[in-house]
Amino acid sequence: MIRNHYFSPEYLQRSQTALTLALSAAPAYRAWQAHDPGELVSADERYAAMPVLTKKEIRENFPQGLVPGLRSVAEGVQHGEIEYVQTSGTTEEKVTNIWNQAWWNASEIASWKLNAHTAQLDGTQREAQLASARSVGFRSETDLPMPARCLDRFLFLNEKASAREWEERHFQRMARELEDYQPVVLEVNPSLLARLSWWAIDRGVRLYQPRVILFTYEFTSALHVRSIRQVFQSPLVSSYGATEVGYVFMECEHGTLHQNTEFCRVDFQPLKPEHGGPDLGRILVTTFGNPWTSLVRFDVGDLGRLDTRAACPCGRKEGFRLSAIEGRLTNATFTTRGKLVTTTLDDALAPVAGLRDYFLEQNLAGEYALKLVASAPADRVISETRAALVSLYGPDAKVSLEVCGDLEPAASGKYRRTRMNFDYDAKGLLA
């Protein structure tokens, strides 16, 4: 399929089985049958002939259309085997999914095998979560006591929709509860852990060190990692997935993202060379083994950069390897000459000392407005940030900068790094 990437016969057979099941047993894929060249050709050829599944199609076929076989969604909900879960975000991004907790848990544990720091975890250890309450846990405008934020082995440190609601008492409470609960795993929105880290840095507070910290839910900015590393010595591990498809990639102990081949197939669509291809491309995911939902070539909306080395030092061989997830294609920006800019923006801003966070909007082809959070004298941070942006986007870039006390999260509760305020043909970037 892709140079320097290995796919076992068992994986290719799982790919064939998943596609055959979806086409033959899930109502939403009946129209796809006309595209199928048949099981006598390779799995890669069959998948390449298929359309792309989007969130729009999921909404249109909910709840029964993506269920393989004769299972009744209504009966599954009634018996407690499944439930409905809605993703957060804008209207275009929101999707109501059939949630199978047992399958999700198995997908997570399988992904943990791809990192030496999580390989021995079995899903029974104490875990604390620091994420937007719009994503997980319990959401409340009033403060909830610790017992009201616990569920089984999980402690949810935050009940607010936005970190801008946090006051001094919330930071103190998080620090105290981490020490009291002593989680083995701390799973976080990196942007939220960065804000707790800023508080600890500014006040000289030492925080409890879990065995491992898992980054998930959103893009991990190098600026956030820099702040988190000043406070935590725990291994930092990035996990990538989506509510619809489970755990897709897991970062190994050498920083490479490895595909969770037990639970999903990945198809990689390169961008045009002028926009970073063939090593930068769109990620399409097909789920394996979920008895309640067959997703085939689902567009998760994100770009990945292939690891082009012959092998990863960790020794894991199967599946796609990525050197990075480079954010959503719809959140990309462009230079004044029309070249795609992904999370290379984050790389460009990472060396600016004293810059803690940022949000950039591209309003017109050559106009850029950036809001920033700084811990150092603003004049110097603004000057260095402006220079970095001009170097990246072009000497004719019109750049405005505004210093803020903090940023406002998106409707999903996550922090986005960029937003494009004019239309462009995203599919036109694909090779």
N, C-alpha and C positions, 0 to 999 in steps of 0.2 A: 504493500500500500504506500507507505511513506519511507523514504530512506532512513536507515539506522533505527527503525522501530520494528519490534517483533510482535507477531500476533499468532498465538498457538492454534492448532487445529481445533481444540476444544472451544476456544473463543469464537472462531469463525463458524463453528456448528451452532453455538448459542445464538449467534447473529442470524443464521438461517432460520432457526426455530422461532425466534422472536418475530421475524418478519412474516413467516408463513402463518403463525398464529394470529397476528394482527389482521392480515389480509383476509383470512378465512373466517374469523370469528368475531371481530370487532366491527360493528355497523359503520362507523365513521370511515373505514378504509375500503368500503366496497368500490368506490369510484377509483381507488388506487390500483385495483386489480388489473386494469387495462395497461398499466405501465410496467407490470411485472414480466421480465423475460423468462421467469421460471427457475425452478430449483436445480436445473442442470448446469446453470452458469454459477460463477463464484458469488459469494455473499457480497463482495465489494461491487460487482457489476449490478447485482439486484438493487442494492441500496442506492447506487449512483443514479438509477433510473427512476427513483421515487421522488415525489414532490417533497416540500419542506412543510412540517407541521408548525403552526404558529399559535399564539395565545388566542387569536381570534377563532381559529378552528376548535380549540378546546372549549371555548365559551359556547360556540354554536352547537357542539355535540354533547354538552353536559346535560344530564349526568350519565346516561346509559351508553352513549355512542362509542366510548373508548374502552368499554368493559368487554374483554374477550369471553365468548361463550354465553351461556344462558343465566349467569348470575344476576340476581335482582339487587340493584343498589338500595332500593327501599327496604328490602329484607335485611341486607347487610348492615344498614344503619340501625334498624330495629333491634338486631341481635348484638349490636355493639362491636361488630368486627371492623367496621369502618365508620368514618364521620366526614363531614364537610369542613374544609379549611380554606379560607380565602387569603390569598396573598395581599399584602398592603401595597400602596402606591397610587398612581394616577389611574383614572378610569381605563385608559388603554392598557395599563400594566396589570390591573387586577384580574385574577382568575380564581374561581372557586374549584378546588380540587377534591377528589376522593382520597381521603387520608387513611392509609393502612399502616398503623403504628408498628406492627410486627415487622413488616417489610422494611420500613424506614430504619428501625433499630438494627436489623441485620445488615443493611447497606452501610450504616455508620461503622459498625464493628469491623466489617470487611475492609473499609477504608483505613481503619487504624493499623491494620497489618502492614501498611506501606510506609510506616515510620517507626524507627527503633524506639522512640520515646513513648509511643502509644501502643505498640504491638502487644504488650502484656495486659492491656486494659480489656475488661470483659463486659462492660456495661453495668456493673454493679457498684462501682466506686462513687464516692461523694463528688458532686459536680456543682459548681456555682456558675450562673449565667449573668453576664453583664451586657444586656442588649436593650434595644428599644422595646417598650411594652407594646408597641404596635406590631412587633414581630413575634415575640414569645412571652410567656409568663402571664402576669396579672397586671392589668392596667387600672390605675386609679388616680383621680385628681387629689384625693387625700392620702396621707402617708399610711401605709399598711404595716402592721407589726411583722416581725420576722416569721412567726408561725403561719401567717396568712400568705406569705410569699414562698412557702415550701411545698413541694409536691414530690412524694416518694423520695428519691435520692437527690433531688435538685433544690437548690436555693437560688431564687431570682433576686438579684441585688437591687434591681430597679423596677419601679412600677409606673414610671413617668413616660409619656409619649415622646418627650424631648429632653435632652440633657440641659437645655436652657432653663428647665424648671428646677434643676438641682440648686440647693442652697448649702451653706456650710454644714448644716446638720446631716444632709444626705451623704456628703463625702465622709464625714466622721462615722456615720453609721456603716457605710460600706467597708471602711477600714476595720472597724470593730467586728463586723460580721464575718469578714474573711478570716480574721484571727480566731474567732470562736468556732466557725464551721470547719475550717481547715480543709477546703476541697482538694481532692487529688487533681482534678481538672478544673481549669477556669476557662470557660468558653465565652468569647467576647466579640462584640463589634469593636474593631481596633480603634475607631474614632472615640468610642466611649471610654475604653481603657486608657487612651491617651489623655483624656480629660481628667480622669482620676489620677493619672501619673503627674499631670501638671500641678494638680493640687498638692500631691505629696512632695514634689520637687520644691515648690514655692514655700512650703511649710516645714520642710525637713522631716517628714513623717516616713517611717519605715513600714512597708506593707508586707503582709504574709506572702510567702513564696510557694505557690502550688507546684506539684510535680511537673505539670506541663500546662502551657497556655495555648489554646486553639483560637486562631483567628478565623472568623466566618462572617456571613451575612453581607459583607461589603468589601470593596477594594481596600487593600492595606497600603497606606501611604508610607513612604520611607520616612517622612517627617514624624508620623505617629510612632513608628518603630524606634526612632531615635529617642523620643521622650520615654517610651515604655522601657527601653533598655537602661535608662538611668535609674529605674526603680526596681525592675524585675530581672533576676538572673535565671529564671526558669527557661527551659527550652520554649521557643516560639515556633508554632507550627501552623501553616495556612491550610485550611480545608476549603475546597470549592465544590459547590453543588447548587441545587435549587429545590424549592418545595415540590415542584412537579416531578423531578427526576431523581431525587435522592443525592447521594454523595458520588461525585463524578471524578474528582482529582484530589489527591492528598500529597502534601509536601513531605519529602523524605528528609532524613537528617542531614543531607547534603544540599538541600534547597531546591531540589527538582520536584516538579509536580508530576505524579504518576497516576495513570488512569485506573479507576476501580473496575477492572475488567470482569469481576465476578457479577457485577450488578448493572453494567451498562456497556453499550457500544458507543463509540464516538466517531463521527464523520467530520473530516476537516476540510473546509472550503477555503483555499488560499485567496488572498487579496491580489490585486494587480501589483506588479513589481514596483510601480511608482508610489504605491501606498504601503509598502512593507512586505508584500508577498515575494516568494512563495512560503516563507517561514511564518508569516503572520496571517491568520485566517479566522474564519467564523467557525464556531463549535456547534455541531448538531448532535443530539443525544437520543439514543434508543434505550429504553429500559428493559432489563432482564428480570423475569421471575415475579413480577408484581401481579398477583391473580386478579386484581381489581382495576388495573389501568395498563393499557398497552400504548406507549408513546413511541412513535417511530420518527426519527430525524426531526426531533423537536428543536427549534431554534431558541436556545437559552438567551440569545441576544449579546453574548460576550465574545470577545476576540482573545485568542490564545497565540502565544509564540512558541513554535516548536523548539525543542532542545535538539540541536544539530550534531551533538557529539556522538561518537560511535557507541558510547555506553555511559551510564551514570555510575559514579564511584560506589554507590550503595549496593550495586550488583543486581538490583531488580531489573528484569528484562522485558516483561510482557506489557503491551499496551503503548498508547501514546505517552510521550514525555514532553512536558512543557517547561520552558524556562521561566514563563510568566503568563499570568492572565492580564491582559491589557485593557480591561474595561469594556463597557458596552459600545457597540458600534454607533448607536444612536446618540451617545454622549461624546463622540469624538469632535475634535475641532480641526481647523485647517490653517496652514500658514497663509501668508499673503499671496503666495504663488499656487495655492490650492493643494498642497501636499498634506496628507492625513497626519494628525498628531494624536496619539493615544496617551498612554500613561508615561510616555517620554516627557510629558510636561512635568510629572512628578519627579522624574530623574533630574530634570533641569533645575527644579526649585530646591531639591534636597540639600545641596551644598550651602544654602543661605542660612547662616547661623542666626538664631533668634527667631526664625520663621516657624510658627507652630502649626498653622493650618491655612487653607486657602480655598476659594471657590472662584472659578473663572467662567465668565459668560462671553461668548463671541456673538456680537450683535449684528455685525455686517462682515463682509469678506475680510476686511483688514482692521476691524475695530474690536478691542478686547478690554473687558472691565473685570478687574480682579479685586475681591475682598480678601483681606488677610488678617490673621491673628498673630501677634508678635509678643515675644517675651523680652526682647532687647530694644534699645532705642529705635523708635519707628523710622526716623529719617534714614538711618543706615540700612535697615531692612527693606524699606521702600526702594532705595537706590539700587541695592543688589538684586532685588526681585525684578525691578524694571529691566535691568541689564540682561538678566536671564531670559525674560520673556522676549525681548527684542532679538536676542541671539537665536532663540528657537523659532519664532514666528516670522522674522524678517526685519531688516533695518527700517522698512517703511511702515511697520506696525504702529497703530495708534493705540497706546496703552494708558488706561486710567486705573489708579489704585486707591483703595479705601481701607483704612485700618479699623477693625471692629473688635469689640470685646469678645465676641464669639459669633459663630455662624448659625444659621437656621437650617435644621435638617430638612430633607425632602419629605413629601407626603407619606412616604413609606417609613419614616423614622430614621432612615439611613442618611449618611452624609455623602453627597455627590461632589466630585471634584470639578466638573465642568457642565456647561449647558450650551447648546447651540440654539440661537434664536432666529434662525432662518432655515428654510427647507433645503434639502439636498437629496440626491438619489443614493441611498445607502447601498442598494443592490448593485448599483453601477460601479462600486469599488471592488466587487468580486471579480476574480480572474475568469 
